[in-house]
Amino acid sequence: MNPRFVRLLAWLMAAFAIALLAAAAVLVVVNRDAAINTYFGSPPVEFALVVLTAAIPALGAAIATRRPENSVGWIFLVGGLGFAFGQFSNEYAIYAYFTAPGALPGRELMVFNSLLFVQVCGALLLMFLFLLFPTGRPPSSRWRPIVWTALVSAPIFAIGYALRPGPFTSPWNFIDNPFGLTGEIGVVMSAFESIGRTIGVGVSFLGAAGLLMRLRAATGIERQQLKLFVFASVLLALYVPAYFLWVSIPQLGESPANIPFATLGVVLFVSVPIAAGIAVLRYRLYDIDLLIHRTLVYGSTSTAIAATFFLGIVGLQGLLRPLTAGSELAVAASTLMSFALFQPIRRRVQGAVDRRFDRSRYDAARTLDLFADRLRDEVDLDALRGDLLAAVRTTMAPAHASLWLRDR
């Protein structure tokens, strides 16, 4: 295919997707007082979702123009375009139903488009990124039947969802599907939707397993690429149950803190394709080990401090209730205790992370500590020379090491 045509097609697809997202962002602002909650449930979070999603088609165009043979770029372009159309359709439908009822035509069709395109494109992105990242090909020829299964499951789900009878899914469950078929054929379409969804979930889990297999066997640049993508995916996977737990508690789900917490979910969701795009373009991959290490250390430390803080408040409130009716003293004591515990917890967590995930660094640090202990007590110059060379060989692993001492 002509390279100029490929570049033009990629950037036209990206430009169209970004234009749809820009229109959707404007509608989010116009619909800010609409009496309906969609996706993450508040206009600021909706706006962040629409704006950040623009990174997906933009990265797709960058990958497709630089590495047109890699299907990851085209997956981003198709998925990003579908997401953009779905989000624009969603905001269009909110405007037509709530902001200015009856002002725009085709509002049922836009509800249909918003749900169908977002779900189908989300499934496609998830399945094919797991199966084809980072090379754009399956791990081996044995995985080709799984790729074809993914290709078949998407249209099965789309056709079933498009033609099944009954109301749409939440939050549009007050509207019946205008294209839904009745009778036995409608039952068949509902079965198609369930079958396609089940196959898609199964293929996604297989793809995730294949991704981990690739990571274990990979070396060099491909290993760094997979590390970056798996790192972003794991953060999102950890966030999802935490978010559902958060919103299940009324005091938290309805609090002002829900907006930044939900916005974090949007950032983590978009970070997965962004990480994949950066990895394919091979930009600053050498930083990923340091990033993973610091995230593990400070993420675990922050979680431990937060748990200590909240448990301290609960425990101290019970102890101090006979003495004071308010919780200010418990909060102050828990805050001071959390500050005091930060450095000890961080050191313990960093030691555990180094032992488990950065063994070479941990062994090198232990070797230097042992050498420093011997250095305080050693008086024999020849023994000291041997200890120093042994420490250098263990920590630095040079091809050759020697020590020259100047005579007095």
N, C-alpha and C positions, 0 to 999 in steps of 0.2 A: 504494500500500500504506500502511496505517496506520502513522504514524511510531512510535507507542508499541509496536506489534507488532514493528516492525523492531528497535527498541532491545532489547526483551525477548528476541527470538530471538537477536540477536547476543551479548548477555551470557550467555544460557543456554548457547550453544555454547561460548563462552570458558570459562565456569565448569566445564562438563563436561570440557573438554580439560585445564584446570588440575587438576581433581580426579584425572583419570587420571594426569597427570604426578606429582602428589604421591604417589599410590599406587606409581607406578614408582620414585620416589626412595626410598621406604621399602624396597622390594624390592631395590634396588641395595645398600643397606646390609646387608640380610639375606643377600644372595647374594655378599658381598664375598670369600668364600673358595671360590666355585664354580670348578670346574676347566674353565672355558671362557672364551675371550676373544671379545667381540663389539664391533662398531663400532670404537672407538679402543683397546680392549684392556686397560683397567685400571679398577677400581672408582672411583677419584677422577675420572677423565676421564668415565666413564659418568654419574656423579652430576652433574658440571658440565653435560654434554649435556642430561640430563633437566631440570635446574633452569632452564637458560638458554632451552630451547625454549619455556618458558611465555610468553616475551615475544611469540612469534608470534601465538597466539590473542588475547592481551591487546591487542596493537596492532590486530589485525583487528577486535575489538569497538569499539575507540576510533575507528577509521576508519569502520566501517559505521554507527555511530550519528551521527557528525558529517557524513559525506559518503556517505549510503547509495547514491547513484547511481554512485559510483566502485567498480568491481568489484575493485579491489586489496584492499579490506577483506574482502570475501567470499572472495577467494582465500586470504588469510591464515587466515581462520576455518576453511575446509574443509581446507586443507593442515595447519594446526596441529592440528585435531582428528584428522586421519588420522595425523600423526606421534605424537600422544599415545597413540592406541590401539595403534599399532605398537610403541612403546617399552614400554608397559604389558604388551602381549602377550609381548614378548621377555623381560622380567624374570620374568613369570609362568612362561614355559617354562623358564627357567634354574632357578627354584625347583622346579618339578615334575620336572625331569630330574636335577638335581645336588644342590641344597641339601637337599631332602626328597623323594627319588625315590618317585613313585607317590602322593604325598600329595594332589595336586590332579587333578581330571579334565580331559580335553580338552587335554592338553599338545601333541599333534601339531597340533591346530587352532590353538593359540596360536603355534606356530612358523610355521605357514602365514600367519597374520594379521600377525605381526611383519615378515616379509619382504615380503609383498605390499603392505601399507599404507605402509611406509616408502619402498619403491621407487616406487610409483605416486604418492604424495603429493609425494615429492621431485621427480619429473619434472614434475608439474603446477605446482608452485611455480616451478621454474626456467623452464619454457616460457612460462607466462602472465605472470610478472613481466617477463620480457624483452619480450614482445609488447605488453603493455598498460600498463606503467608510463610516466608517472605519472598519466595522465588516466583510466585504466580503459578506454581505447579503442585500437584499433590506429592506427598512424601515419597511415594513409590507407585509402581503400576498396580499394586494390590489395592490402593486407595481409589482407583478410578471408579469402581462400582458405587462407592459412597458419594463421590462427586456427582455421578449421574442420578443417584437417589435424591440428592439435594436439589438438582435441577428439576426433577419430576415433582418433588413435594411442594415446591413453591407454586406452580400453576394449579395443582390440586387444591391447595389451601385457598388460593385466590378465587378460583371458580366457585368452590364451596361457600366461601364467605360472601361472595358477591350475590349468589342466587339463593341463599338459605332464607326461609321465611322468618317472620317475627321481628321484634325490635332490635335495634342496634345495641352494641355494648355500651357500658357506662363511659362517659356521662351523657351520651345521646340515647339512652334507653327509653326515652319517651317518644321516639320516632320509629315507625316501622320501616323496614327495608322496602323501598319502592320497587326493587327488582326481584324481590323474593318470590319464589315459586311455591305453589300450594300443592297439596296432595302427596302422592308417593314420591314424585320427583323432588319435592321440597325436602322430604326425609332423606333422600339420597344426597342432596346438596349439603344438608347438615352433617351427614356422615363424612362427606368429602372434607368439610372444614376440620372436623375432629381428626380424621386420618392425616391430613396434611400437616396440621399443627403437631401431632404426636411424632410424625416422622421428622419434622423439622427440629424438634427438641432433641430427639435421639441423635440425629446427625450432628447437632451442635455439641453434644457431649462427646461424641466420637471425635469430632474435630479438635476439641479441647485436649482430649487424651493424645491425639496425634501430635498436637503442638508440643506437649510435654515430652513425647518421645523424640521429636526433632531436637528439642533443647538438650536432652541428655546426649544425643549423638553428635550434635553440631560442634564445630570448632571455628576459631577465627572470627571473621566479620559476621558470619551467619549466626553464631552463638550470641554475639552482642546484639544483633537485630532481634533475635527471639527473646533475649533477656528484657529488652526495653518494652516489647509488646506484652509479654507475660506480666511484667511488673505493673503496667497500667491496667491490664485485665483483672489482676488479683485485687488491686485497690478497689475497682468497681464492684467485683464480686463480694468483697467484704462490706462495702457500703450498702448494698441492696437490702440485706436482712436488717442492718442497723437502722435504715430509713423506715422500713415497715414496723420495726419495734418502736421507733420514735413516734410515728404518727398513731400507733395504737394506744399511746398514753395521752389522754385528752389534755392534761396540763402541759405537755410538751408539744403535741401536734398542733395545738391552737395558740401557742405562744409566739411572740415576735421572733424568737430564735429559729422558728421553723423556716423562715425565708432564707437566711444564710445557709442553713443545713441543707435545704432543698437545692439551693444554688450550687453548693458543693457537689451534689449528685449530678447536676448538669455538667459541671466542669469535668468530673470523673468520666461521665458518659462520653463526652467529646474527646477526652484525653486518649481513649483507646484508638480511634482512627488517627489522631494526631501522632501518637507514638508509632503506629504502624507506618505512617507516611514518612516521619523522620528516619525511621529505621531503613526503609527502602531507599531513601535518598542518601543514607549513610552520613548523617550530619551529627558530629560530636558524640559518636557512639562510645568513645573512651570514657565518658563521664558516667555511664550508667552504673558501674559497680559502686562508685562513690555515692551516687544518688540512692541506690537501693540500701546501702549500708546506713546512711543517715536517716532514711525514712524508717527503717526498722528500729533504729535506736531511739529516735525522738518520737516516733509514733507509739512505740511500746511504752516509753517513759511517760508521755502525755496521757495515755490510757490509764496507766497505773496511778498517776497523780490525780486524774479526774475521779477514779474510783475511790481513792483515799479521801478526797475532798468530800464527795457526796456521802460516803459511809461515815466519815467523821461528823458531818452535820447531823445525820440521823442518830448516831450513837450519842453525841454530845447533847443533842436536844433532849433525849430521854434522861440523861444524867442531870442536866441542868434545869429540867422543867420544874422541880420543886423550888429552885432558887430564883428563877426569872421566867416571866411569861413570854418574853420575846426570844427570837432566834439569833439576835445580833451577836451575842457572845459566842454561840456555837459556830456561826459563820466565821468570825474573826479567829477563833482557835483553830478551826479547820484550815483556814488560809495560811496561818503561820506554820502549822504542821506540814502542809503541802510544800511550802517554800523550803522548810528544813529538810524534807525528804528528797528534794529534787536531785541533788548531786549524788547522794548514795544510791538512789534507784538508777540514775543514769549510768553510773559506773558499773553496777551489777548487770544492767541490761546490755551495755556495750561489751562487757566481758563475755556474756552468753552469746551475743550475736557474733562476736569474733571467733569464739570456739566453734560455732555451728556453721557459719557462712563465710568466714574469712580466716580459715585455719592457718594459712601461711603467715598472715600478719600476726596472729596470736602467737604462733610458734616463734616468730622473730622477736616479738616483744619479750617473751619468756626467756629466750636465749640471752638477750641484752641485759635483762634483770639479773640472771644468774652470773653473767660476766662481771656486772657491776659489784655483785656481792663478793666474788672472788678477788676482784681488783683491790678491795679494801684491806684484804688480809695477805695478799701475795707479795713476797719480797724478792723471790728469785726471778731475775730478768729473763732467763731462758724459758721458764715456765709461763711467765707473763706473755712472752712472744707467742708461744704455742696457743695459749688461751685466746689471744686477740685474733690470730689467724683463723682459729676454729670458729669464733663468733662471726667473723666476716664471711667465711665460707657458708655458714648456716643461714645467715640472714640475707646476704646479697647474692649468693650462688654465682660468684664470678668464674670465668673460665680459668683464671690463674690468680693467685694471691701470694704476695711476698712482703716482707717487712725489713726495712733497712734502718738501722740505728746508727747515728753518728757517734764516733768515739770522741771522748773529751780530749 
